[in-house]
Amino acid sequence: METPEDVGAFHTDAFQKLSDLYKLKKPESYLDMIVDVADITSSYCPNNDRSCISNVYKQSFLYSSPNQIHRRRHLLSENDTKYLEQCDEDVKSSVRKIHAIIGMANELGPDEVRSRISDIQSELKNMKDVDDAHRFVGLIGASVAIESSDLWFDALNNEDHPLHDMRGYFDSNGERRLESNSRKLEDLSLQINNVIMADFRAAMAAGFDVVTSGAVFDYPTIVTASLFAAIPASAQGFFGDFEDDYDYEDDSSSTDDYDYKDTPLF
């Protein structure tokens, strides 16, 4: 794993493996789901690297209970502020655009989300005279947002998708719902942008944690850090039913003439 696009690709692969698993048998508890996610994610560690595997389980279990989830979200918010303060201005502008598109994902739909973020992806790839590590993390965020949007919209709208009936599969206490279909699908789909945002923020925060740590790093390290953070965040966002607290900008203009550059990130 060396390129930003690898994060999105492996993210999709991980949930394909989880889909295959849950096609046969659904998890009995929220903790079982977290363990399944960690088992799959750790398979991407190179040569059974014990340090890597340990880090995967550590990241996954940050989402192992409602209290830890809320604590993790608070930390992600702090990291957002931290990395945005240090982020290259041109890269920051692109990140803000992606955030705005995710906020409108429910209205735009997966095809338009992919198209618009792909445009920003190209913008990032072609940037000159910017901090290359920051640009690299921005590209990771774009890759994750695109793949997450495709994945979760498909899971919601395709009745044959193995994860279709698992949106909000666990209640706010982390307990399995006995009637997972008790709520209307259209009500659940209104929150799909929060699932994509959980992915995006976790990947970006983990990537910038590596870049701004002061330690010597290489690009594959950024890739693995972002991937290992994004997968459990995404799983929690889709399978859980915990209160979402993302603050999207309320803009009354149409999506066609939305002024992304003037949209606050938070």
N, C-alpha and C positions, 0 to 999 in steps of 0.2 A: 504494500500500500504506500504509494508515493505521491499521487496527484490529488488535488482537491476533489475531483470527480469520483475518486475511489471511495470517499466517505459516503456519498449518496448511493453509489452502486452496492457497497457492502451493507448499508442500511437496508436497502430493498431486499438483498439476499437474506439477511437475518430474519426479516419478517416473512419471507417465503418459507424459510425453514420452520418458523413458529406456526405458520398457517398449516403446513404439512403435519406438524405435531398435533395441533388442535383439531384438525380434521378427523383424527382418530379418537382423541379424548380431550375434553376441556379440563382446565385446571380446577382443582377442588377448592383452592384458596388463593387469595391475592399473593401470599408469600410463595406459593407453588409457582405462580406466574413469574414472579421476580427471579426465582431460581432457574426456571426454564430460560428466561431471557439471558441470565448470566452464563448459563451453560453454552448457549448458542454463541454469544458474543465472545466468550473466551476461546472458542474454536478458531478465531482469527488471530490469536497470539502466535508469533513466530516460533516454531520449533518447541512448542510447549513451554515457553518461557515462564517460569514460576512467578517472577516479579510482575509480568504482564497479566497473568491469570489472576493474581491477587488483586491487582488494581481494578480489573474488570468487576470482580465481586464487590469490591469496595464501592465503586461507582453505582452498581446496580442496587446495593442495599441502602444507598442514600434515599431510595424511593420505597423502602420496605414497610412504612407505616404512614398514616395520615399526618402525624406530627412531624415526622422527618421530611415528608413531602413539602409541607408548608415552610419548614426551616430551609429546605433546599431552594425553594422559590425565592425566599428572602435573600439568600446568598447570591442567587443568580441575578437578582435586581441590583444588588451591590456591585457585582462584577460587571453588569451592563454599564453602570455609571463609570466604573474604574477604566474599562477598556475604551469606552467612548471618549473619555477625557484624553487618553493617550493615543487614540487612533489617528492615523493619517487623515487629513481633512477630506481628500477626494474619496478615499475608501469609506469614510464615515457617511458621506453623502449617499453612496450606493447602498450601504447598510440600511439607512433610513428609508430608502425607496423600497427595499425588500420588505422591511417591517410594515410599511403602509400597504403593500400588496397583500401580505398575509392577513392583515386586518380586514381586507375586503374580500377574502377568499370565498366566503359563502355566497357573495353576490356575483363574483367573477366566474367561479367554476374552475375545474382543474385545467382545462385547455388554455384558458386565458391567463391563469396563474403561471403555468409553464412558459407561455409565450413571453409574458412581461418579465419574468425573472430571468429567462434566457437572454433577453436583451441586456439586462443589467450584468449578467455573467460575461457577455461579450465586452461590455463596457469596462469591466474589471480586468479582463484579460489584456485589453489594449491600453491600459493606463501606463503612462510613462512618468518617470521622476517621482515615484511614490515609494513608501516603505514596502519592500517586496514581501516581507513576512506578513504585514497587515493585509496586503492585497491577497495573499495566499489564504488567510483565514476568511476574508470576505468571500472568496470563491468557494470555500468549504460551506459557508452559510448558504450561498446560493444553491449549491448542489444538494444539500440536505433539504432545503425548502421545496425544491422541485420534486424530488423523489418522495418526500413526505406527503405533499399534496396529491400526487398521483396515487400513492398507496392508500391513503385514508379515504379519499373520495371514492375510490373503487370499492373499498371495504364497505362503505356506507351504501353505495348505490347498486352494487351488484349482489343480488340475493344469493348467488352461488358461491360468493367469496367465503372461505372458511371462517373469516373473522367478522362476517356481516352481523351476526347476532351477538357479538361480544362488546359492542359499544356500551360503556357504562356497566359492564358485566359485574363489577364489584361496587358495593354501595360506599357511602362516605366513611364507613368504619372499616372498610377493607374486606367486608364479608361478601360472599357470593350471593347474587340475587337468585332467588328461587324462580322468579318469573322475569327472565332477562328481556322479554319482549313487552313488558308491561307499559313501557312508555312509547309514544309515537316516534317513528324514525325521523319525521320532519322536525320534531322538537330537538332531537339529539344532533341533527346535522347543523343546527344553528351554531354549535360550538366547535365545529371542525377546525376553525381558524386557531383555536386555542391549542389543539393537538399539534398543528404545524408549528405554532409559535414555541411550544415546549421543546420541540426538536431543534428549531433554529437557535433559540437562546442557549440551550445546553451545549450545542456544538460550538457556537461562537465563543461562549464564556470559557470553555475548556481550551479552545485554540489560543485565545488571547492570554489565558493563564500561563501557557507554555512560553509564548512569545515575550511576555512582560516579566517572567520570573527572575530574569537576570542570569539564569543558568545557560550553559551552552546547549543548543538544540539543533536538530536537523528537521527537515520537512516531514519525513515519515513519522517523527515523534508527534508533530502537530496533528497529522492525519489520524493516528491511532487514538490520541487523547480526545479529539472531537468525536470520533466514531463511538468510543466506549462511553461517552457521556450522553450522546444523542439517543442511542437505542433504548436504554431504560426510561429516559424522559418521555420518549414517544409512546412506549408501552403503557406507562402510567397515564399519560394523557388520554389515550383511547379506551383502555380497559377500565380505568378508574372513574369514579364519580365524585371527585373532590372539587371544591370550589375553585373556579378559575379567577385569577386576579390580574389578568393582563389589561393594561390601560391603553386601548386603541383610541386614536384621535377620532373624534366625531366630526366628520366632514360632510357637508350637505351637498357638495358638488357631485356631478355625475362621475362615474369611473373613467369615462373617456377623456375628460379634461382635468383629471386629478393632478394637482401640483405636488409631486412627490418631494421635491427639494425643500418645500416649505413645511413639510409635515414633521412635527416633533416626534422623536423616537418614543418618548413617554410623556 
